[in-house]
Amino acid sequence: MEYRQLGNSGVRVSVIGMGTNQFGRKVDQAGVNDVIDAAQDMGINFIDTADVYTGSDSETTLGHALKGRWDKFVLATKVYFKVGDGPNDYGASRYHIMNGVEASLRRLQSDHIDLYQMHRWDPLTPIEETMRALDDLVSSGKVRYIGASAYAAWQLAQANLLAEMRGWSRFVTVQSHYHMLEREVEKEVIPYCQAENVGFIPYFPLAGGFLTGKYTREAGAPEGSRGESSQYVQNYMTDANYTKVEKMSAWAEAHDRTMAELAIAWLLAQPQVCSVISGLTRLEHLQQNAKAADWQLTAEELSEVNEALRG
């Protein structure tokens, strides 16, 4: 397994990360235990969760599964979204952040969180309040590093510049929606990350399964698949996108690889990407994702794939 620096921190994480938004729902406790066991055997050490995933059960199941082996993994969780009925049960206020970290620590059965991420930008809370609260958590030892999710480049810049001016902890990473067919972040977010050495962590790398190649122009979404009911996946079901996937699937097959492996390998070839977060509901998903980590696209191969993506 390949490891990369977590942004400008000293921590190294596996290039394949585990997305756990179905832990505690589609994946029960026994399944979570099996996945964590397998991940440790494969050298996958990066886990991503959030306080709202499966009604907080994701954190709870991870807390049980990680007992006695916290030193083998780097765990990231998030705070922002609504977790209760109160007026302060969401957002990036000091009040919600402090309550959120304590709740996450209880569920995780840990005294610290490796990477604590703001799940979204909060336009109602001064960024000074948010960054000071996060810095206090780092100073207290309850949080080791901080990151952001779905932030625009200007939001990252504002937050990190303020932190630098005040001597506070800066965001070392940002998570963004990014894959072969979703490339808006290449305009500003990734260039910012390159300039400031912020680690970039893509989520939804397979476009909800569309980039596995299992959806075809003729058959559409297989019965029982996510694409059957997900508007997110259905939005990608256009003639232009089907043509791109058909070309790339054929290219991957010619290299004895799968379309899914190509989608992840392509992301790992992009600037500043330190780990790719892919959700999983079965152990086979983790094993398939791990295969992509061994595929390092050459400059020539990357050029060929990008040409196919241009249509």
VEXTOR-939435 format. One record per residue (C-alpha): residue number from 0; residue in three letters; x, y, z. Coordinates in pm, 1 decimal. Each point is the difference from the previous one (the first is absolute). Layout:
# residues N
NODE n res c1 c2 c3
NODE NUM ALA X Y Z
...
//
This chain:
# residues 311
NODE n res c1 c2 c3
NODE 0 MET 0.0 0.0 0.0
NODE 1 GLU 124.7 346.3 -88.6
NODE 2 TYR -5.5 275.7 262.7
NODE 3 ARG 0.1 376.0 -47.7
NODE 4 GLN 31.4 300.3 227.4
NODE 5 LEU -328.0 127.9 139.1
NODE 6 GLY 35.5 347.1 -149.1
NODE 7 ASN 267.9 202.3 174.8
NODE 8 SER -14.6 -215.2 312.5
NODE 9 GLY 255.1 -263.0 95.9
NODE 10 VAL -255.5 -282.0 -9.6
NODE 11 ARG -0.7 -256.1 -281.2
NODE 12 VAL -324.5 -159.5 -116.8
NODE 13 SER -81.7 -280.1 -241.7
NODE 14 VAL -96.2 119.9 -346.8
NODE 15 ILE -319.0 -202.6 37.5
NODE 16 GLY -230.2 124.6 273.4
NODE 17 MET -310.4 -163.3 142.4
NODE 18 GLY -328.7 185.0 -34.6
NODE 19 THR -227.1 -114.3 281.2
NODE 20 ASN -332.8 172.5 -62.7
NODE 21 GLN -177.5 -338.9 -5.7
NODE 22 PHE 161.9 -143.2 313.3
NODE 23 GLY -275.7 -74.0 249.3
NODE 24 ARG -263.1 -26.5 -273.4
NODE 25 LYS 89.1 -219.4 -297.7
NODE 26 VAL 312.9 -117.8 182.1
NODE 27 ASP -70.0 -139.8 347.8
NODE 28 GLN 248.7 -18.2 285.9
NODE 29 ALA 134.8 -340.0 -102.6
NODE 30 GLY 47.2 128.9 -353.8
NODE 31 VAL 179.4 311.3 124.6
NODE 32 ASN 232.4 -216.4 209.6
NODE 33 ASP 81.3 -212.8 -305.8
NODE 34 VAL 68.9 306.4 -216.3
NODE 35 ILE 232.2 153.8 259.6
NODE 36 ASP 184.0 -331.9 36.6
NODE 37 ALA 45.8 -25.0 -376.4
NODE 38 ALA 104.8 364.0 -30.4
NODE 39 GLN 270.4 -49.7 260.7
NODE 40 ASP 126.9 -307.6 -186.0
NODE 41 MET 8.7 195.3 -328.4
NODE 42 GLY 174.3 301.6 151.7
NODE 43 ILE -298.7 233.0 -43.6
NODE 44 ASN 19.2 239.1 293.9
NODE 45 PHE -225.6 294.9 -90.8
NODE 46 ILE -363.5 -1.2 114.6
NODE 47 ASP -252.4 274.5 -69.6
NODE 48 THR -328.8 41.2 186.6
NODE 49 ALA -226.9 276.8 133.2
NODE 50 ASP -220.0 60.0 301.6
NODE 51 VAL -313.3 -20.4 -217.8
NODE 52 TYR 78.6 -315.8 -196.5
NODE 53 THR -274.8 -257.7 60.3
NODE 54 GLY -129.8 210.8 286.8
NODE 55 SER 343.8 -11.0 170.0
NODE 56 ASP 8.8 -382.4 -9.9
NODE 57 SER 300.0 13.8 -232.9
NODE 58 GLU 211.1 153.0 276.3
NODE 59 THR -142.0 -242.7 256.1
NODE 60 THR 82.3 -312.2 -200.8
NODE 61 LEU 348.5 132.6 -73.6
NODE 62 GLY 53.3 62.1 369.9
NODE 63 HIS -61.3 -367.4 72.7
NODE 64 ALA 204.2 -124.1 -296.8
NODE 65 LEU 305.0 216.7 72.3
NODE 66 LYS 42.4 -94.5 366.0
NODE 67 GLY 360.2 -83.8 72.9
NODE 68 ARG 130.2 109.9 -340.8
NODE 69 TRP -41.7 375.0 -23.8
NODE 70 ASP 372.2 24.7 -66.1
NODE 71 LYS -46.8 -194.7 -325.6
NODE 72 PHE -242.6 246.2 -159.5
NODE 73 VAL -51.4 367.9 -77.7
NODE 74 LEU -364.0 87.2 61.1
NODE 75 ALA -175.0 303.4 -141.5
NODE 76 THR -346.2 113.8 101.0
NODE 77 LYS -207.8 310.3 -62.6
NODE 78 VAL -230.1 249.3 167.9
NODE 79 TYR -255.8 250.3 -130.1
NODE 80 PHE -332.4 -161.0 -93.2
NODE 81 LYS -306.2 -16.2 222.8
NODE 82 VAL 21.4 -260.2 276.9
NODE 83 GLY -300.0 104.1 209.8
NODE 84 ASP -307.1 221.5 20.6
NODE 85 GLY 163.2 292.1 179.4
NODE 86 PRO 84.7 331.8 -167.4
NODE 87 ASN 372.1 -57.9 63.7
NODE 88 ASP 13.6 -363.2 -107.8
NODE 89 TYR 164.0 80.4 -333.7
NODE 90 GLY 250.4 236.2 -156.2
NODE 91 ALA 358.4 107.4 65.3
NODE 92 SER -50.0 192.2 322.3
NODE 93 ARG 230.5 -57.3 295.9
NODE 94 TYR -303.4 -131.7 188.1
NODE 95 HIS -80.3 -268.2 -258.8
NODE 96 ILE 362.8 -93.5 -68.4
NODE 97 MET 77.7 -54.6 368.4
NODE 98 ASN -316.0 -203.4 54.4
NODE 99 GLY 65.0 -191.8 -321.5
NODE 100 VAL 354.8 -103.5 81.7
NODE 101 GLU -97.2 -129.4 343.6
NODE 102 ALA -285.0 -204.6 -147.8
NODE 103 SER 225.6 -143.9 -269.8
NODE 104 LEU 268.0 -92.1 253.8
NODE 105 ARG -258.7 -185.3 210.4
NODE 106 ARG -128.4 -196.9 -297.9
NODE 107 LEU 350.5 -75.9 -126.1
NODE 108 GLN 113.8 -96.7 351.4
NODE 109 SER 315.0 202.8 -53.0
NODE 110 ASP 178.1 289.2 167.7
NODE 111 HIS 91.2 162.1 -332.6
NODE 112 ILE -99.5 44.2 -364.4
NODE 113 ASP 278.7 -4.9 -257.2
NODE 114 LEU -163.7 227.1 -259.8
NODE 115 TYR -303.4 210.7 96.5
NODE 116 GLN -170.7 151.3 -303.0
NODE 117 MET -255.5 273.9 -45.7
NODE 118 HIS -263.0 -176.0 -210.4
NODE 119 ARG -113.1 324.8 -163.7
NODE 120 TRP 63.0 374.9 5.1
NODE 121 ASP -230.1 183.2 240.6
NODE 122 PRO -102.9 343.9 -132.7
NODE 123 LEU -166.0 86.7 332.7
NODE 124 THR 305.8 -45.5 221.5
NODE 125 PRO 306.2 228.3 -14.4
NODE 126 ILE 295.8 -196.7 -129.9
NODE 127 GLU 203.1 136.0 294.1
NODE 128 GLU -230.3 -185.0 240.0
NODE 129 THR 27.9 -325.9 -193.3
NODE 130 MET 377.6 4.2 -40.0
NODE 131 ARG 63.6 102.8 362.0
NODE 132 ALA -219.7 -284.7 124.9
NODE 133 LEU 182.7 -250.0 -221.5
NODE 134 ASP 338.4 130.0 111.3
NODE 135 ASP -103.2 -38.3 364.2
NODE 136 LEU -85.3 -364.0 -70.3
NODE 137 VAL 343.0 -57.0 -152.4
NODE 138 SER 167.7 170.7 296.5
NODE 139 SER -199.0 -217.4 241.1
NODE 140 GLY 111.5 -320.0 -173.5
NODE 141 LYS -354.8 -110.5 -79.6
NODE 142 VAL 65.6 64.6 -369.6
NODE 143 ARG 332.0 -47.1 -177.7
NODE 144 TYR -68.1 167.5 -336.3
NODE 145 ILE -287.0 188.5 -159.0
NODE 146 GLY -146.2 -9.4 -348.8
NODE 147 ALA -292.1 124.6 -205.3
NODE 148 SER -256.4 -156.9 -229.0
NODE 149 ALA -171.1 150.3 -304.5
NODE 150 TYR 164.0 340.3 51.3
NODE 151 ALA 53.3 238.1 -289.8
NODE 152 ALA 354.5 121.9 -62.3
NODE 153 TRP -76.0 345.7 140.7
NODE 154 GLN -141.7 -155.2 317.1
NODE 155 LEU 312.4 -210.0 50.5
NODE 156 ALA 219.0 301.1 -66.6
NODE 157 GLN -189.3 221.0 243.7
NODE 158 ALA 5.4 -262.0 276.2
NODE 159 ASN 365.9 -92.5 -38.1
NODE 160 LEU 122.7 357.5 -38.8
NODE 161 LEU -180.6 98.2 319.9
NODE 162 ALA 145.2 -300.8 181.4
NODE 163 GLU 349.9 84.7 -120.4
NODE 164 MET -33.6 362.6 111.3
NODE 165 ARG -123.3 -105.5 346.2
NODE 166 GLY 241.8 -286.3 45.9
NODE 167 TRP -282.4 -255.4 1.1
NODE 168 SER -17.7 -343.5 -158.9
NODE 169 ARG -69.0 3.5 -373.7
NODE 170 PHE -209.3 -236.8 -208.6
NODE 171 VAL 241.3 -266.6 -123.6
NODE 172 THR -253.7 -165.9 -233.1
NODE 173 VAL -316.4 59.4 -194.8
NODE 174 GLN -250.7 -255.8 -125.6
NODE 175 SER -178.0 75.4 -327.4
NODE 176 HIS -233.0 -162.5 -249.5
NODE 177 TYR 237.2 -107.0 -276.5
NODE 178 HIS 18.2 -273.3 -260.1
NODE 179 MET 48.7 -45.8 -373.8
NODE 180 LEU -334.3 159.6 -85.4
NODE 181 GLU -6.1 264.0 277.3
NODE 182 ARG 297.1 233.2 -34.3
NODE 183 GLU -109.3 345.4 116.0
NODE 184 VAL 256.6 -2.0 282.6
NODE 185 GLU 281.4 3.5 -254.8
NODE 186 LYS -71.9 368.7 -62.8
NODE 187 GLU 75.4 140.0 345.5
NODE 188 VAL 0.6 -250.4 287.4
NODE 189 ILE 278.6 -228.3 -122.3
NODE 190 PRO 222.7 292.3 -108.9
NODE 191 TYR -44.7 148.9 348.8
NODE 192 CYS 92.8 -334.8 155.9
NODE 193 GLN 310.6 -19.0 -217.9
NODE 194 ALA 107.6 352.1 92.0
NODE 195 GLU -55.1 -48.4 374.4
NODE 196 ASN 83.7 -372.1 27.2
NODE 197 VAL -346.7 -92.5 122.0
NODE 198 GLY -82.8 -367.6 -39.9
NODE 199 PHE -285.0 -73.0 -241.1
NODE 200 ILE -237.4 -289.5 76.1
NODE 201 PRO -256.9 -85.6 -271.4
NODE 202 TYR -333.1 -151.5 95.2
NODE 203 PHE -253.5 -177.3 -224.8
NODE 204 PRO 290.5 -122.6 -219.6
NODE 205 LEU -222.9 -242.4 -190.3
NODE 206 ALA -293.8 239.3 -50.6
NODE 207 GLY -230.2 -219.0 204.1
NODE 208 GLY 96.7 -306.1 -203.6
NODE 209 PHE -37.3 155.0 -345.3
NODE 210 LEU 376.9 -14.2 -51.2
NODE 211 THR 11.0 -372.9 69.2
NODE 212 GLY -143.5 -59.6 -347.2
NODE 213 LYS -292.5 -203.5 131.4
NODE 214 TYR -249.8 249.6 -144.3
NODE 215 THR -36.3 -33.4 -375.7
NODE 216 ARG -170.7 208.6 -263.7
NODE 217 GLU -225.1 -292.1 -97.9
NODE 218 ALA -91.2 -143.2 341.4
NODE 219 GLY 20.0 310.8 218.0
NODE 220 ALA 3.6 -67.4 373.7
NODE 221 PRO 0.1 -366.3 110.1
NODE 222 GLU -287.9 -102.7 224.4
NODE 223 GLY 77.6 74.7 362.7
NODE 224 SER 296.2 223.5 -83.6
NODE 225 ARG 47.6 348.0 140.2
NODE 226 GLY -58.2 149.5 -342.6
NODE 227 GLU -354.3 -135.2 -3.3
NODE 228 SER -111.0 254.8 258.3
NODE 229 SER 285.1 251.6 38.5
NODE 230 GLN -44.2 327.2 -183.8
NODE 231 TYR 369.7 63.0 56.7
NODE 232 VAL 95.4 -303.4 -208.9
NODE 233 GLN -274.9 57.3 -255.5
NODE 234 ASN 135.2 348.5 -71.5
NODE 235 TYR 310.4 -164.2 -149.1
NODE 236 MET -201.2 -226.5 -230.1
NODE 237 THR 41.6 210.2 -312.8
NODE 238 ASP 108.8 -108.3 -347.6
NODE 239 ALA 322.1 198.5 34.3
NODE 240 ASN 90.5 -162.5 331.7
NODE 241 TYR -89.7 -348.7 -121.1
NODE 242 THR 233.8 54.0 -295.1
NODE 243 LYS 284.6 105.0 231.1
NODE 244 VAL -50.4 -298.0 230.6
NODE 245 GLU -15.7 -239.5 -294.7
NODE 246 LYS 331.4 134.7 -131.8
NODE 247 MET 167.4 -11.0 339.9
NODE 248 SER -137.1 -347.0 83.1
NODE 249 ALA 148.9 -133.4 -323.2
NODE 250 TRP 330.4 173.9 77.5
NODE 251 ALA 8.3 -148.1 351.0
NODE 252 GLU -84.7 -347.1 -130.2
NODE 253 ALA 285.3 24.2 -249.8
NODE 254 HIS 228.1 56.6 300.3
NODE 255 ASP -151.0 -295.6 192.0
NODE 256 ARG -169.9 234.5 243.6
NODE 257 THR -356.2 94.9 90.1
NODE 258 MET -173.6 331.1 -58.5
NODE 259 ALA -22.8 53.7 377.0
NODE 260 GLU 373.4 -54.1 41.5
NODE 261 LEU 66.3 252.1 -275.1
NODE 262 ALA -228.0 259.9 162.1
NODE 263 ILE 192.0 -22.3 328.0
NODE 264 ALA 344.4 -21.2 -162.4
NODE 265 TRP -84.2 311.6 -202.6
NODE 266 LEU -82.6 190.1 319.1
NODE 267 LEU 323.4 -113.9 163.2
NODE 268 ALA 189.0 146.7 -295.7
NODE 269 GLN -143.0 348.3 63.1
NODE 270 PRO 187.5 275.8 187.3
NODE 271 GLN -19.4 15.3 380.6
NODE 272 VAL -218.5 -310.6 39.1
NODE 273 CYS 110.6 -174.4 318.1
NODE 274 SER -277.9 -259.4 30.8
NODE 275 VAL -316.9 -98.1 -186.1
NODE 276 ILE -308.9 -58.2 214.2
NODE 277 SER -227.8 -268.2 -139.1
NODE 278 GLY -306.9 -122.5 184.7
NODE 279 LEU -45.6 -372.3 47.1
NODE 280 THR -273.2 -237.7 105.9
NODE 281 ARG 185.5 -326.5 -58.4
NODE 282 LEU 350.2 -123.3 65.8
NODE 283 GLU 43.9 -59.8 -373.3
NODE 284 HIS -32.3 375.0 -59.8
NODE 285 LEU 302.8 64.1 220.4
NODE 286 GLN 197.6 -272.0 -174.7
NODE 287 GLN -89.2 139.5 -342.9
NODE 288 ASN 96.3 353.1 103.8
NODE 289 ALA 333.7 -124.5 134.2
NODE 290 LYS 88.6 -143.4 -341.7
NODE 291 ALA -15.5 349.6 -148.6
NODE 292 ALA 271.4 118.3 239.6
NODE 293 ASP 250.3 -219.9 -181.2
NODE 294 TRP -66.7 165.3 -335.3
NODE 295 GLN 213.1 307.5 -57.6
NODE 296 LEU -95.1 152.1 -332.7
NODE 297 THR 290.8 118.5 -212.8
NODE 298 ALA -6.6 347.4 -152.8
NODE 299 GLU -80.3 -156.5 -335.7
NODE 300 GLU -284.4 -208.7 142.4
NODE 301 LEU -142.7 299.9 183.2
NODE 302 SER 6.9 199.1 -324.3
NODE 303 GLU -188.3 -277.6 -181.0
NODE 304 VAL -268.2 -14.1 270.1
NODE 305 ASN -40.6 377.6 3.0
NODE 306 GLU -41.4 -5.6 -376.6
NODE 307 ALA -282.9 -251.7 36.5
NODE 308 LEU -159.9 220.3 265.0
NODE 309 ARG -1.5 295.4 -236.4
NODE 310 GLY -238.7 -199.8 -218.7
//
